[in-house]
Amino acid sequence: MKTLLTLISLVLILEGIPYMVFPEFMRDWLRQLSESEPDKLRSMGLTALAAGLMLCWFAQRSGLFE
C-alpha cells in the first residue's frame, strides 16, 4: 500500500509541474486538446497506455532496478 501511495503521489507531482511552470501554455494546449477529434484522443491514450505497459514490463523483467 505504501508503494501505491508513493506512485500516486509521484504521478500527481509530475502532472502538476507543467501547470505550475507554464500555465499559459497548458491552458492553450488543453483548449487544443478539447477541440481534437475523439479518434485522435483515443490513439493518444492507446499510445500512452502501451508506453506505460512497456515501461512496467521492462522495469519488472530487467535487472537494472535490483
PQR file of N, CA, C, O and H, with PARSE charges and radii, in Angstrom:
ATOM      1  N   MET A   1       0.817  -1.186   0.000 -0.4000 1.5000
ATOM      2  CA  MET A   1       0.000   0.000   0.000 -0.0000 2.0000
ATOM      3  C   MET A   1       0.867   1.258   0.000  0.5500 1.7000
ATOM      4  O   MET A   1       0.521   2.270  -0.611 -0.5500 1.4000
ATOM      5  N   LYS A   2       2.002   1.173   0.700 -0.4000 1.5000
ATOM      6  CA  LYS A   2       2.918   2.308   0.748 -0.0000 2.0000
ATOM      7  C   LYS A   2       3.461   2.621  -0.648  0.5500 1.7000
ATOM      8  O   LYS A   2       3.586   3.788  -1.021 -0.5500 1.4000
ATOM      9  H   LYS A   2       2.282   0.351   1.196  0.4000 1.0000
ATOM     10  N   THR A   3       3.782   1.582  -1.416 -0.4000 1.5000
ATOM     11  CA  THR A   3       4.289   1.769  -2.774 -0.0000 2.0000
ATOM     12  C   THR A   3       3.228   2.397  -3.673  0.5500 1.7000
ATOM     13  O   THR A   3       3.536   3.272  -4.482 -0.5500 1.4000
ATOM     14  H   THR A   3       3.680   0.634  -1.113  0.4000 1.0000
ATOM     15  N   LEU A   4       1.989   1.954  -3.536 -0.4000 1.5000
ATOM     16  CA  LEU A   4       0.908   2.503  -4.337 -0.0000 2.0000
ATOM     17  C   LEU A   4       0.704   3.988  -4.026  0.5500 1.7000
ATOM     18  O   LEU A   4       0.545   4.794  -4.943 -0.5500 1.4000
ATOM     19  H   LEU A   4       1.739   1.242  -2.879  0.4000 1.0000
ATOM     20  N   LEU A   5       0.706   4.348  -2.766 -0.4000 1.5000
ATOM     21  CA  LEU A   5       0.537   5.739  -2.375 -0.0000 2.0000
ATOM     22  C   LEU A   5       1.705   6.592  -2.877  0.5500 1.7000
ATOM     23  O   LEU A   5       1.505   7.727  -3.310 -0.5500 1.4000
ATOM     24  H   LEU A   5       0.834   3.693  -2.021  0.4000 1.0000
ATOM     25  N   THR A   6       2.909   6.053  -2.820 -0.4000 1.5000
ATOM     26  CA  THR A   6       4.078   6.758  -3.343 -0.0000 2.0000
ATOM     27  C   THR A   6       3.961   6.955  -4.845  0.5500 1.7000
ATOM     28  O   THR A   6       4.275   8.030  -5.355 -0.5500 1.4000
ATOM     29  H   THR A   6       3.071   5.131  -2.468  0.4000 1.0000
ATOM     30  N   LEU A   7       3.515   5.935  -5.553 -0.4000 1.5000
ATOM     31  CA  LEU A   7       3.344   6.022  -7.004 -0.0000 2.0000
ATOM     32  C   LEU A   7       2.311   7.082  -7.375  0.5500 1.7000
ATOM     33  O   LEU A   7       2.548   7.890  -8.273 -0.5500 1.4000
ATOM     34  H   LEU A   7       3.260   5.061  -5.139  0.4000 1.0000
ATOM     35  N   ILE A   8       1.178   7.085  -6.696 -0.4000 1.5000
ATOM     36  CA  ILE A   8       0.138   8.084  -6.969 -0.0000 2.0000
ATOM     37  C   ILE A   8       0.658   9.482  -6.666  0.5500 1.7000
ATOM     38  O   ILE A   8       0.369  10.423  -7.406 -0.5500 1.4000
ATOM     39  H   ILE A   8       0.986   6.429  -5.966  0.4000 1.0000
ATOM     40  N   SER A   9       1.420   9.630  -5.588 -0.4000 1.5000
ATOM     41  CA  SER A   9       1.988  10.926  -5.238 -0.0000 2.0000
ATOM     42  C   SER A   9       2.950  11.416  -6.312  0.5500 1.7000
ATOM     43  O   SER A   9       2.936  12.595  -6.666 -0.5500 1.4000
ATOM     44  H   SER A   9       1.654   8.866  -4.986  0.4000 1.0000
ATOM     45  N   LEU A  10       3.780  10.529  -6.830 -0.4000 1.5000
ATOM     46  CA  LEU A  10       4.714  10.914  -7.883 -0.0000 2.0000
ATOM     47  C   LEU A  10       3.991  11.311  -9.167  0.5500 1.7000
ATOM     48  O   LEU A  10       4.402  12.251  -9.847 -0.5500 1.4000
ATOM     49  H   LEU A  10       3.791   9.571  -6.542  0.4000 1.0000
ATOM     50  N   VAL A  11       2.927  10.604  -9.494 -0.4000 1.5000
ATOM     51  CA  VAL A  11       2.141  10.963 -10.674 -0.0000 2.0000
ATOM     52  C   VAL A  11       1.551  12.362 -10.506  0.5500 1.7000
ATOM     53  O   VAL A  11       1.588  13.163 -11.440 -0.5500 1.4000
ATOM     54  H   VAL A  11       2.593   9.841  -8.941  0.4000 1.0000
ATOM     55  N   LEU A  12       1.013  12.660  -9.337 -0.4000 1.5000
ATOM     56  CA  LEU A  12       0.441  13.985  -9.089 -0.0000 2.0000
ATOM     57  C   LEU A  12       1.503  15.075  -9.160  0.5500 1.7000
ATOM     58  O   LEU A  12       1.241  16.160  -9.679 -0.5500 1.4000
ATOM     59  H   LEU A  12       0.984  12.009  -8.579  0.4000 1.0000
ATOM     60  N   ILE A  13       2.684  14.801  -8.649 -0.4000 1.5000
ATOM     61  CA  ILE A  13       3.775  15.772  -8.731 -0.0000 2.0000
ATOM     62  C   ILE A  13       4.141  16.026 -10.187  0.5500 1.7000
ATOM     63  O   ILE A  13       4.255  17.177 -10.608 -0.5500 1.4000
ATOM     64  H   ILE A  13       2.897  13.919  -8.228  0.4000 1.0000
ATOM     65  N   LEU A  14       4.326  14.955 -10.957 -0.4000 1.5000
ATOM     66  CA  LEU A  14       4.695  15.117 -12.369 -0.0000 2.0000
ATOM     67  C   LEU A  14       3.592  15.780 -13.180  0.5500 1.7000
ATOM     68  O   LEU A  14       3.879  16.534 -14.111 -0.5500 1.4000
ATOM     69  H   LEU A  14       4.234  14.020 -10.615  0.4000 1.0000
ATOM     70  N   GLU A  15       2.346  15.513 -12.843 -0.4000 1.5000
ATOM     71  CA  GLU A  15       1.231  16.147 -13.541 -0.0000 2.0000
ATOM     72  C   GLU A  15       1.139  17.633 -13.199  0.5500 1.7000
ATOM     73  O   GLU A  15       0.727  18.433 -14.039 -0.5500 1.4000
ATOM     74  H   GLU A  15       2.114  14.901 -12.087  0.4000 1.0000
ATOM     75  N   GLY A  16       1.511  18.008 -11.996 -0.4000 1.5000
ATOM     76  CA  GLY A  16       1.369  19.389 -11.561 -0.0000 2.0000
ATOM     77  C   GLY A  16       2.472  20.317 -12.029  0.5500 1.7000
ATOM     78  O   GLY A  16       2.258  21.526 -12.117 -0.5500 1.4000
ATOM     79  H   GLY A  16       1.846  17.359 -11.313  0.4000 1.0000
ATOM     80  N   ILE A  17       3.640  19.786 -12.330 -0.4000 1.5000
ATOM     81  CA  ILE A  17       4.775  20.631 -12.710 -0.0000 2.0000
ATOM     82  C   ILE A  17       4.484  21.501 -13.939  0.5500 1.7000
ATOM     83  O   ILE A  17       4.733  22.705 -13.879 -0.5500 1.4000
ATOM     84  H   ILE A  17       3.814  18.804 -12.258  0.4000 1.0000
ATOM     85  N   PRO A  18       3.974  20.961 -15.041 -0.5600 1.5000
ATOM     86  CA  PRO A  18       3.729  21.829 -16.204  0.2800 2.0000
ATOM     87  C   PRO A  18       2.728  22.953 -15.922  0.5500 1.7000
ATOM     88  O   PRO A  18       2.876  24.055 -16.452 -0.5500 1.4000
ATOM     89  N   TYR A  19       1.722  22.690 -15.101 -0.4000 1.5000
ATOM     90  CA  TYR A  19       0.734  23.712 -14.786 -0.0000 2.0000
ATOM     91  C   TYR A  19       1.348  24.823 -13.942  0.5500 1.7000
ATOM     92  O   TYR A  19       0.955  25.983 -14.067 -0.5500 1.4000
ATOM     93  H   TYR A  19       1.603  21.795 -14.671  0.4000 1.0000
ATOM     94  N   MET A  20       2.294  24.486 -13.098 -0.4000 1.5000
ATOM     95  CA  MET A  20       2.942  25.477 -12.254 -0.0000 2.0000
ATOM     96  C   MET A  20       3.949  26.307 -13.055  0.5500 1.7000
ATOM     97  O   MET A  20       4.033  27.523 -12.878 -0.5500 1.4000
ATOM     98  H   MET A  20       2.613  23.544 -12.996  0.4000 1.0000
ATOM     99  N   VAL A  21       4.710  25.652 -13.933 -0.4000 1.5000
ATOM    100  CA  VAL A  21       5.786  26.318 -14.652 -0.0000 2.0000
ATOM    101  C   VAL A  21       5.287  27.049 -15.907  0.5500 1.7000
ATOM    102  O   VAL A  21       5.759  28.146 -16.206 -0.5500 1.4000
ATOM    103  H   VAL A  21       4.642  24.665 -14.076  0.4000 1.0000
ATOM    104  N   PHE A  22       4.346  26.456 -16.640 -0.4000 1.5000
ATOM    105  CA  PHE A  22       3.867  27.009 -17.904 -0.0000 2.0000
ATOM    106  C   PHE A  22       2.341  27.105 -17.933  0.5500 1.7000
ATOM    107  O   PHE A  22       1.724  26.434 -18.760 -0.5500 1.4000
ATOM    108  H   PHE A  22       3.963  25.564 -16.397  0.4000 1.0000
ATOM    109  N   PRO A  23       1.703  27.900 -17.080 -0.5600 1.5000
ATOM    110  CA  PRO A  23       0.236  27.906 -17.021  0.2800 2.0000
ATOM    111  C   PRO A  23      -0.438  28.378 -18.312  0.5500 1.7000
ATOM    112  O   PRO A  23      -1.469  27.830 -18.703 -0.5500 1.4000
ATOM    113  N   GLU A  24       0.134  29.390 -18.979 -0.4000 1.5000
ATOM    114  CA  GLU A  24      -0.485  29.884 -20.218 -0.0000 2.0000
ATOM    115  C   GLU A  24      -0.408  28.841 -21.325  0.5500 1.7000
ATOM    116  O   GLU A  24      -1.379  28.609 -22.046 -0.5500 1.4000
ATOM    117  H   GLU A  24       0.972  29.835 -18.662  0.4000 1.0000
ATOM    118  N   PHE A  25       0.761  28.216 -21.450 -0.4000 1.5000
ATOM    119  CA  PHE A  25       0.932  27.175 -22.458 -0.0000 2.0000
ATOM    120  C   PHE A  25      -0.033  26.006 -22.208  0.5500 1.7000
ATOM    121  O   PHE A  25      -0.630  25.480 -23.147 -0.5500 1.4000
ATOM    122  H   PHE A  25       1.550  28.404 -20.865  0.4000 1.0000
ATOM    123  N   MET A  26      -0.182  25.610 -20.955 -0.4000 1.5000
ATOM    124  CA  MET A  26      -1.061  24.493 -20.630 -0.0000 2.0000
ATOM    125  C   MET A  26      -2.521  24.832 -20.938  0.5500 1.7000
ATOM    126  O   MET A  26      -3.270  23.975 -21.406 -0.5500 1.4000
ATOM    127  H   MET A  26       0.303  26.037 -20.192  0.4000 1.0000
ATOM    128  N   ARG A  27      -2.927  26.078 -20.677 -0.4000 1.5000
ATOM    129  CA  ARG A  27      -4.296  26.477 -20.988 -0.0000 2.0000
ATOM    130  C   ARG A  27      -4.548  26.379 -22.495  0.5500 1.7000
ATOM    131  O   ARG A  27      -5.579  25.866 -22.928 -0.5500 1.4000
ATOM    132  H   ARG A  27      -2.318  26.774 -20.296  0.4000 1.0000
ATOM    133  N   ASP A  28      -3.586  26.881 -23.293 -0.4000 1.5000
ATOM    134  CA  ASP A  28      -3.737  26.797 -24.753 -0.0000 2.0000
ATOM    135  C   ASP A  28      -3.714  25.347 -25.230  0.5500 1.7000
ATOM    136  O   ASP A  28      -4.479  24.964 -26.115 -0.5500 1.4000
ATOM    137  H   ASP A  28      -2.748  27.297 -22.941  0.4000 1.0000
ATOM    138  N   TRP A  29      -2.838  24.550 -24.640 -0.4000 1.5000
ATOM    139  CA  TRP A  29      -2.730  23.147 -25.038 -0.0000 2.0000
ATOM    140  C   TRP A  29      -4.007  22.385 -24.692  0.5500 1.7000
ATOM    141  O   TRP A  29      -4.469  21.557 -25.477 -0.5500 1.4000
ATOM    142  H   TRP A  29      -2.216  24.861 -23.921  0.4000 1.0000
ATOM    143  N   LEU A  30      -4.573  22.661 -23.524 -0.4000 1.5000
ATOM    144  CA  LEU A  30      -5.817  21.993 -23.132 -0.0000 2.0000
ATOM    145  C   LEU A  30      -6.980  22.412 -24.021  0.5500 1.7000
ATOM    146  O   LEU A  30      -7.869  21.610 -24.307 -0.5500 1.4000
ATOM    147  H   LEU A  30      -4.198  23.333 -22.887  0.4000 1.0000
ATOM    148  N   ARG A  31      -6.974  23.669 -24.458 -0.4000 1.5000
ATOM    149  CA  ARG A  31      -8.010  24.132 -25.381 -0.0000 2.0000
ATOM    150  C   ARG A  31      -7.899  23.361 -26.702  0.5500 1.7000
ATOM    151  O   ARG A  31      -8.906  22.897 -27.236 -0.5500 1.4000
ATOM    152  H   ARG A  31      -6.251  24.320 -24.226  0.4000 1.0000
ATOM    153  N   GLN A  32      -6.691  23.227 -27.221 -0.4000 1.5000
ATOM    154  CA  GLN A  32      -6.487  22.470 -28.459 -0.0000 2.0000
ATOM    155  C   GLN A  32      -6.882  21.009 -28.267  0.5500 1.7000
ATOM    156  O   GLN A  32      -7.483  20.396 -29.149 -0.5500 1.4000
ATOM    157  H   GLN A  32      -5.873  23.604 -26.787  0.4000 1.0000
ATOM    158  N   LEU A  33      -6.543  20.467 -27.121 -0.4000 1.5000
ATOM    159  CA  LEU A  33      -6.868  19.070 -26.834 -0.0000 2.0000
ATOM    160  C   LEU A  33      -8.371  18.851 -26.782  0.5500 1.7000
ATOM    161  O   LEU A  33      -8.871  17.833 -27.262 -0.5500 1.4000
ATOM    162  H   LEU A  33      -6.055  20.965 -26.404  0.4000 1.0000
ATOM    163  N   SER A  34      -9.094  19.804 -26.199 -0.4000 1.5000
ATOM    164  CA  SER A  34     -10.554  19.648 -26.096 -0.0000 2.0000
ATOM    165  C   SER A  34     -11.237  19.774 -27.457  0.5500 1.7000
ATOM    166  O   SER A  34     -12.363  19.309 -27.633 -0.5500 1.4000
ATOM    167  H   SER A  34      -8.688  20.631 -25.809  0.4000 1.0000
ATOM    168  N   GLU A  35     -10.561  20.400 -28.414 -0.4000 1.5000
ATOM    169  CA  GLU A  35     -11.131  20.544 -29.757 -0.0000 2.0000
ATOM    170  C   GLU A  35     -10.701  19.424 -30.701  0.5500 1.7000
ATOM    171  O   GLU A  35     -11.105  19.410 -31.863 -0.5500 1.4000
ATOM    172  H   GLU A  35      -9.646  20.778 -28.271  0.4000 1.0000
ATOM    173  N   SER A  36      -9.893  18.493 -30.219 -0.4000 1.5000
ATOM    174  CA  SER A  36      -9.403  17.395 -31.052 -0.0000 2.0000
ATOM    175  C   SER A  36     -10.504  16.367 -31.295  0.5500 1.7000
ATOM    176  O   SER A  36     -11.463  16.259 -30.531 -0.5500 1.4000
ATOM    177  H   SER A  36      -9.565  18.505 -29.274  0.4000 1.0000
ATOM    178  N   GLU A  37     -10.338  15.629 -32.363 -0.4000 1.5000
ATOM    179  CA  GLU A  37     -11.270  14.561 -32.703 -0.0000 2.0000
ATOM    180  C   GLU A  37     -11.140  13.413 -31.697  0.5500 1.7000
ATOM    181  O   GLU A  37     -10.039  13.127 -31.226 -0.5500 1.4000
ATOM    182  H   GLU A  37      -9.559  15.717 -32.984  0.4000 1.0000
ATOM    183  N   PRO A  38     -12.248  12.759 -31.367 -0.5600 1.5000
ATOM    184  CA  PRO A  38     -12.193  11.643 -30.413  0.2800 2.0000
ATOM    185  C   PRO A  38     -11.240  10.520 -30.839  0.5500 1.7000
ATOM    186  O   PRO A  38     -10.585   9.911 -29.993 -0.5500 1.4000
ATOM    187  N   ASP A  39     -11.161  10.248 -32.133 -0.4000 1.5000
ATOM    188  CA  ASP A  39     -10.267   9.184 -32.599 -0.0000 2.0000
ATOM    189  C   ASP A  39      -8.806   9.533 -32.324  0.5500 1.7000
ATOM    190  O   ASP A  39      -8.012   8.661 -31.969 -0.5500 1.4000
ATOM    191  H   ASP A  39     -11.693  10.743 -32.820  0.4000 1.0000
ATOM    192  N   LYS A  40      -8.455  10.807 -32.489 -0.4000 1.5000
ATOM    193  CA  LYS A  40      -7.089  11.238 -32.206 -0.0000 2.0000
ATOM    194  C   LYS A  40      -6.787  11.107 -30.713  0.5500 1.7000
ATOM    195  O   LYS A  40      -5.706  10.655 -30.335 -0.5500 1.4000
ATOM    196  H   LYS A  40      -9.100  11.514 -32.777  0.4000 1.0000
ATOM    197  N   LEU A  41      -7.733  11.499 -29.869 -0.4000 1.5000
ATOM    198  CA  LEU A  41      -7.556  11.360 -28.423 -0.0000 2.0000
ATOM    199  C   LEU A  41      -7.433   9.895 -28.026  0.5500 1.7000
ATOM    200  O   LEU A  41      -6.630   9.542 -27.162 -0.5500 1.4000
ATOM    201  H   LEU A  41      -8.611  11.867 -30.176  0.4000 1.0000
ATOM    202  N   ARG A  42      -8.227   9.053 -28.659 -0.4000 1.5000
ATOM    203  CA  ARG A  42      -8.183   7.621 -28.361 -0.0000 2.0000
ATOM    204  C   ARG A  42      -6.825   7.036 -28.735  0.5500 1.7000
ATOM    205  O   ARG A  42      -6.267   6.233 -27.987 -0.5500 1.4000
ATOM    206  H   ARG A  42      -8.879   9.340 -29.360  0.4000 1.0000
ATOM    207  N   SER A  43      -6.292   7.434 -29.887 -0.4000 1.5000
ATOM    208  CA  SER A  43      -4.986   6.910 -30.305 -0.0000 2.0000
ATOM    209  C   SER A  43      -3.876   7.438 -29.401  0.5500 1.7000
ATOM    210  O   SER A  43      -2.916   6.718 -29.127 -0.5500 1.4000
ATOM    211  H   SER A  43      -6.746   8.086 -30.495  0.4000 1.0000
ATOM    212  N   MET A  44      -3.987   8.681 -28.931 -0.4000 1.5000
ATOM    213  CA  MET A  44      -3.010   9.216 -27.988 -0.0000 2.0000
ATOM    214  C   MET A  44      -3.066   8.445 -26.672  0.5500 1.7000
ATOM    215  O   MET A  44      -2.028   8.134 -26.088 -0.5500 1.4000
ATOM    216  H   MET A  44      -4.767   9.266 -29.153  0.4000 1.0000
ATOM    217  N   GLY A  45      -4.266   8.139 -26.210 -0.4000 1.5000
ATOM    218  CA  GLY A  45      -4.427   7.366 -24.988 -0.0000 2.0000
ATOM    219  C   GLY A  45      -3.877   5.958 -25.126  0.5500 1.7000
ATOM    220  O   GLY A  45      -3.233   5.446 -24.211 -0.5500 1.4000
ATOM    221  H   GLY A  45      -5.110   8.392 -26.685  0.4000 1.0000
ATOM    222  N   LEU A  46      -4.129   5.331 -26.265 -0.4000 1.5000
ATOM    223  CA  LEU A  46      -3.618   3.983 -26.512 -0.0000 2.0000
ATOM    224  C   LEU A  46      -2.094   3.988 -26.553  0.5500 1.7000
ATOM    225  O   LEU A  46      -1.455   3.074 -26.031 -0.5500 1.4000
ATOM    226  H   LEU A  46      -4.652   5.747 -27.008  0.4000 1.0000
ATOM    227  N   THR A  47      -1.513   5.008 -27.169 -0.4000 1.5000
ATOM    228  CA  THR A  47      -0.055   5.121 -27.226 -0.0000 2.0000
ATOM    229  C   THR A  47       0.531   5.284 -25.828  0.5500 1.7000
ATOM    230  O   THR A  47       1.524   4.640 -25.491 -0.5500 1.4000
ATOM    231  H   THR A  47      -2.032   5.751 -27.593  0.4000 1.0000
ATOM    232  N   ALA A  48      -0.079   6.141 -25.016 -0.4000 1.5000
ATOM    233  CA  ALA A  48       0.399   6.345 -23.646 -0.0000 2.0000
ATOM    234  C   ALA A  48       0.254   5.061 -22.829  0.5500 1.7000
ATOM    235  O   ALA A  48       1.144   4.717 -22.050 -0.5500 1.4000
ATOM    236  H   ALA A  48      -0.886   6.664 -25.289  0.4000 1.0000
ATOM    237  N   LEU A  49      -0.850   4.360 -23.000 -0.4000 1.5000
ATOM    238  CA  LEU A  49      -1.075   3.109 -22.290 -0.0000 2.0000
ATOM    239  C   LEU A  49      -0.035   2.069 -22.679  0.5500 1.7000
ATOM    240  O   LEU A  49       0.516   1.383 -21.818 -0.5500 1.4000
ATOM    241  H   LEU A  49      -1.573   4.638 -23.632  0.4000 1.0000
ATOM    242  N   ALA A  50       0.233   1.951 -23.973 -0.4000 1.5000
ATOM    243  CA  ALA A  50       1.218   0.977 -24.446 -0.0000 2.0000
ATOM    244  C   ALA A  50       2.614   1.328 -23.941  0.5500 1.7000
ATOM    245  O   ALA A  50       3.367   0.438 -23.545 -0.5500 1.4000
ATOM    246  H   ALA A  50      -0.215   2.508 -24.673  0.4000 1.0000
ATOM    247  N   ALA A  51       2.966   2.602 -23.950 -0.4000 1.5000
ATOM    248  CA  ALA A  51       4.279   3.016 -23.447 -0.0000 2.0000
ATOM    249  C   ALA A  51       4.395   2.710 -21.959  0.5500 1.7000
ATOM    250  O   ALA A  51       5.441   2.242 -21.508 -0.5500 1.4000
ATOM    251  H   ALA A  51       2.355   3.325 -24.272  0.4000 1.0000
ATOM    252  N   GLY A  52       3.354   2.963 -21.200 -0.4000 1.5000
ATOM    253  CA  GLY A  52       3.363   2.661 -19.776 -0.0000 2.0000
ATOM    254  C   GLY A  52       3.491   1.172 -19.501  0.5500 1.7000
ATOM    255  O   GLY A  52       4.236   0.755 -18.615 -0.5500 1.4000
ATOM    256  H   GLY A  52       2.505   3.343 -21.566  0.4000 1.0000
ATOM    257  N   LEU A  53       2.764   0.382 -20.262 -0.4000 1.5000
ATOM    258  CA  LEU A  53       2.861  -1.072 -20.088 -0.0000 2.0000
ATOM    259  C   LEU A  53       4.256  -1.591 -20.430  0.5500 1.7000
ATOM    260  O   LEU A  53       4.787  -2.462 -19.742 -0.5500 1.4000
ATOM    261  H   LEU A  53       2.158   0.720 -20.982  0.4000 1.0000
ATOM    262  N   MET A  54       4.843  -1.052 -21.495 -0.4000 1.5000
ATOM    263  CA  MET A  54       6.189  -1.490 -21.874 -0.0000 2.0000
ATOM    264  C   MET A  54       7.209  -1.079 -20.818  0.5500 1.7000
ATOM    265  O   MET A  54       8.118  -1.851 -20.511 -0.5500 1.4000
ATOM    266  H   MET A  54       4.412  -0.345 -22.054  0.4000 1.0000
ATOM    267  N   LEU A  55       7.075   0.131 -20.252 -0.4000 1.5000
ATOM    268  CA  LEU A  55       7.993   0.560 -19.207 -0.0000 2.0000
ATOM    269  C   LEU A  55       7.856  -0.305 -17.953  0.5500 1.7000
ATOM    270  O   LEU A  55       8.855  -0.671 -17.333 -0.5500 1.4000
ATOM    271  H   LEU A  55       6.336   0.758 -20.501  0.4000 1.0000
ATOM    272  N   CYS A  56       6.628  -0.624 -17.587 -0.4000 1.5000
ATOM    273  CA  CYS A  56       6.401  -1.508 -16.431 -0.0000 2.0000
ATOM    274  C   CYS A  56       6.993  -2.889 -16.677  0.5500 1.7000
ATOM    275  O   CYS A  56       7.637  -3.463 -15.799 -0.5500 1.4000
ATOM    276  H   CYS A  56       5.817  -0.327 -18.090  0.4000 1.0000
ATOM    277  N   TRP A  57       6.773  -3.413 -17.864 -0.4000 1.5000
ATOM    278  CA  TRP A  57       7.308  -4.727 -18.209 -0.0000 2.0000
ATOM    279  C   TRP A  57       8.828  -4.707 -18.147  0.5500 1.7000
ATOM    280  O   TRP A  57       9.445  -5.614 -17.590 -0.5500 1.4000
ATOM    281  H   TRP A  57       6.249  -2.947 -18.577  0.4000 1.0000
ATOM    282  N   PHE A  58       9.431  -3.662 -18.724 -0.4000 1.5000
ATOM    283  CA  PHE A  58      10.886  -3.553 -18.724 -0.0000 2.0000
ATOM    284  C   PHE A  58      11.432  -3.444 -17.301  0.5500 1.7000
ATOM    285  O   PHE A  58      12.432  -4.080 -16.968 -0.5500 1.4000
ATOM    286  H   PHE A  58       8.929  -2.925 -19.176  0.4000 1.0000
ATOM    287  N   ALA A  59      10.786  -2.652 -16.477 -0.4000 1.5000
ATOM    288  CA  ALA A  59      11.243  -2.472 -15.097 -0.0000 2.0000
ATOM    289  C   ALA A  59      11.152  -3.782 -14.314  0.5500 1.7000
ATOM    290  O   ALA A  59      12.009  -4.063 -13.476 -0.5500 1.4000
ATOM    291  H   ALA A  59       9.973  -2.136 -16.748  0.4000 1.0000
ATOM    292  N   GLN A  60      10.123  -4.582 -14.579 -0.4000 1.5000
ATOM    293  CA  GLN A  60       9.958  -5.841 -13.857 -0.0000 2.0000
ATOM    294  C   GLN A  60      10.901  -6.931 -14.367  0.5500 1.7000
ATOM    295  O   GLN A  60      11.368  -7.759 -13.584 -0.5500 1.4000
ATOM    296  H   GLN A  60       9.427  -4.354 -15.259  0.4000 1.0000
ATOM    297  N   ARG A  61      11.183  -6.940 -15.657 -0.4000 1.5000
ATOM    298  CA  ARG A  61      11.980  -8.015 -16.261 -0.0000 2.0000
ATOM    299  C   ARG A  61      13.484  -7.751 -16.229  0.5500 1.7000
ATOM    300  O   ARG A  61      14.280  -8.690 -16.191 -0.5500 1.4000
ATOM    301  H   ARG A  61      10.804  -6.268 -16.293  0.4000 1.0000
ATOM    302  N   SER A  62      13.870  -6.492 -16.244 -0.4000 1.5000
ATOM    303  CA  SER A  62      15.306  -6.201 -16.300 -0.0000 2.0000
ATOM    304  C   SER A  62      15.895  -6.268 -14.888  0.5500 1.7000
ATOM    305  O   SER A  62      15.170  -6.210 -13.894 -0.5500 1.4000
ATOM    306  H   SER A  62      13.224  -5.729 -16.275  0.4000 1.0000
ATOM    307  N   GLY A  63      17.172  -6.385 -14.824 -0.4000 1.5000
ATOM    308  CA  GLY A  63      17.859  -6.415 -13.548 -0.0000 2.0000
ATOM    309  C   GLY A  63      18.406  -5.059 -13.152  0.5500 1.7000
ATOM    310  O   GLY A  63      19.179  -4.962 -12.199 -0.5500 1.4000
ATOM    311  H   GLY A  63      17.760  -6.431 -15.631  0.4000 1.0000
ATOM    312  N   LEU A  64      18.022  -4.012 -13.861 -0.4000 1.5000
ATOM    313  CA  LEU A  64      18.561  -2.686 -13.613 -0.0000 2.0000
ATOM    314  C   LEU A  64      18.151  -2.100 -12.274  0.5500 1.7000
ATOM    315  O   LEU A  64      18.871  -1.275 -11.711 -0.5500 1.4000
ATOM    316  H   LEU A  64      17.393  -4.091 -14.635  0.4000 1.0000
ATOM    317  N   PHE A  65      17.006  -2.516 -11.760 -0.4000 1.5000
ATOM    318  CA  PHE A  65      16.463  -1.882 -10.561 -0.0000 2.0000
ATOM    319  C   PHE A  65      16.575  -2.754  -9.317  0.5500 1.7000
ATOM    320  O   PHE A  65      15.810  -2.586  -8.367 -0.5500 1.4000
ATOM    321  H   PHE A  65      16.422  -3.186 -12.217  0.4000 1.0000
ATOM    322  N   GLU A  66      17.507  -3.665  -9.322 -0.4000 1.5000
ATOM    323  CA  GLU A  66      17.670  -4.561  -8.165 -0.0000 2.0000
ATOM    324  C   GLU A  66      18.808  -4.092  -7.300  0.5500 1.7000
ATOM    325  O   GLU A  66      19.103  -4.713  -6.279 -0.5500 1.4000
ATOM    326  H   GLU A  66      18.128  -3.801 -10.094  0.4000 1.0000
TER
END
